[in-house]
Amino acid sequence: MFSKFLNLELERRNAIMNAAFREFANKGFDDASTNVIAKESGISKPLMFHYVNNKKDFFLFLYDYCLDILNREYFDKIDVHEKDIFERLRQTCLLKIQVMQKYPWIFDFIRVAVFTDSVAVKNELKERRKMVENNSLERFYGDIDVSRFRSELDINKAKQLIFWAVGGYASQILDQFKSLDIVEFNFEKIRTDFDGYLNELRKAYYK
C-alpha cells in the first residue's frame, strides 16, 4: 500500500514523516491536519495523498514504521549483557539521541499513538501496543548488577533517583532537537558532557 511512499528519495520521505510525527504528536490523530503535514513537507496535499493513501492508513503505517526504526536503531543495539546501570543508561540515552537526530518527534508520536483514545485508530493499535509494552523499563533494567552500590543505600530508591537524574538530562537534550536546527548539535560534545555527569553519579552511588 505504501510502496510509492517508500520509494521516495530519503530526504523527501523523511520530510513528510517528520512533519507527520510533529503534527500527530502535538494534536493527536483526530485533530491533526493533513493540510499542515503537506505544507510543512513542502508538497501539495493531493501529492501527499498520492503517496500515503489517507490519514488513518498513514497514521497506522507511521506507527509500524516507528517500531521498525526503533527495533533496528535502538532496541537491537542495546547490549543487554552489560549489567552496570550507568553503562546501560549511557547506551540507551545516546542511542535515543541518535534516533532523534533523524526523527526529532518520533518518541512523542509513539507516546500519543500508544495512549490515543481516538475511535478511528484505537482498535487497530491495540495489538501493536504489545511490542511497546514488552520493551519496558523492567526488561532493560531489571537485571542490573547492584553489587557496586554503597551498602547504606536503599537500592530501589537509588536506582529510581538515577533514572530521574539521567532522564532529566536526556530530556533536556532531546527537547532541543524539536526547537533548533539539528545540524547545530555536536554529538561528540553531548557524549563527553553526558559521560561527565555519569561519572559524578557513580561517585555518589558507588562504593
N, C-alpha and C positions, 0 to 999 in steps of 0.2 A: 504493500500500500504506500510505503514511503520511499520507494526506490528512487523517485525523482529527487526527493529531498536529499537523500544520502549520496546521490551522485553529483550534488552541487560542489563547487570548489570549496575547500575548507574554510576560507575566510568568510565567504558569503553564508555558508551553513552555520558557522559559529556566531555570526552577527544576528541571524534570525533566532537561534537558540538562546543566546544571552538576553536578547530583547524580550523573548517569551518568558524566560526564567524570572526576569525582573518584574515584568507586569503581573504574572501569576503570583509571585511571592508577595508583592505589595498589595494586591487586590483580591486574591483568591480566584477560583475558577469562574464563579458566576459573574463577578464584576469586572473581570479582566477584559480589556478591549483589544480585539484583533486589529482595529484601526491603529492603535498605539504601537502594537508589535510591528506591524508593517512599516509604519512611519519611522520608528527607531531602527529598523533593519535596513532602511534605505531602499525599500521596494514598494510597489503598489500592492494594495490588498488583493486584487484579482490574481496577481502573480504569486503572492504568498499562498493563496488557496490552491493554486495550480500545483504547488509543491506539498502542501500539508493537508489537503482534503477539507477538514473542518475543525472547528475549535476543540470539540470534545476528543476527536481522534488524535489531534495534535498534542493535547494535554496528556493523554494516556501514553502516547508514543514518547513524549519527553520524559515521563516518569520511568518507563522501561529503559530508555537510553541513559538516564541518570544512573540507574542501578548498574548498568553495564560499565559506564565510566568509572564508577566507584569501585566496582569489583576489580577492574584492570589497573586502575591508577591509585587505589587506596587500600582496600581490604587485602588484596592478594600480595601487596608489597610489605605488609606488616609482618615482622619476624616474631611469631608467637612463641618462639623458643627463648627469646630474650625476656628474662624474669625480673630485671631491675625496673622498678616503677618509673624512674626518671628517664632511662633509655627508651622504655616503651612509649612514654609520653612524648619524648623527643621525636620518635618515629612518626607517631600518629599526627602530631601537630604540624610537623614540617611537610608531611605528605598532604595534609589538608590544605596548607598554604599553597603548595604546588598545583593542586587541583583548582584552587580558586584563582590562581593567576590566569588560567584559561577560562574558567566559568565562575565569575565573581558571585553569582546569585544561586548557584546550584544547591547549596545546603539549605538555604531559605526556601527554595522551591520544593524540595523534598519534604521539609517540615510542614509546609502548607498542604501538600498533597496527602501526607500521612494523616493529618488531623482535619481534613476538609469534611464539612457537613453537606456539601452540595449533592443533591439527589441525582444530579446528572452524571456524576462520576463515582459516587461513593461505593456502589456495589462492585464496579469494575476494579476498584483499587483494593478491595478487601483482601483478596488472595495475594496481591502484590506486596502488601504490608508485612507479610510473614518474613520476607527476606530482611527487611529493615529491623524487625524485632529480633531476629536471630543474630544480627550483627550488633549486639547490645554491649553496654559498658561492661557487664559481667563477663562476657565472652573474651574481651580483650584485657581485662584487669583482674579477673577472678583468681588467677594462678600466680600472682606476683609473689616474689620472694621477700618475706618481711624480716629475715634474719638480721639485716643490717640496720634496722630501725633501733633507735635508742630504747632501752628496756623500760624506761618510765613512761613512755608514750602509750596512749590508747591508740592502737594500730588503726582501727577502723576510722576513728576521727581524724587521725593524722593523714591517712590516705585521702579522705574527703577534702581536707584542707589543701592538700597538694593539688587535687583535681581542680578545686576552685581557683587556686592561685595560677596554675598553668592555663586553665581555661579562660581566665580573665585576660591574661596577657595575649593568648592566641586570638581571642575575640576582638581585642583592640586592633591587632594587625589585620585580621580578616575584614573588619568593618571599613578599614581604609581602602580596601580593594573596591568597595562599592562607591566611593566618593572621589577617588583620584585616578589618574591615568596609571594603569598597572605597569607601564614601561618605566615609571619612576622608581620602582621598587628594586632594591639591591638584595637579592636572595641571600648572598653570602653574608651581608651585614646582618640581616634578620637572623640567620642561623648563628652567627657569632654572638649577637646580643642574647638570643634565646639560651645558648649554652651558658652564658654568664649567669643568667637568672637561675637556671637549673643547678649550677654549682653552688649558689647561695642557699638554695633549698636543701641540697644534700648536707650542707654544713649544719642546718637547723634540725634535720630529722634523722640523720645517720650518726652512728657511733664514731 
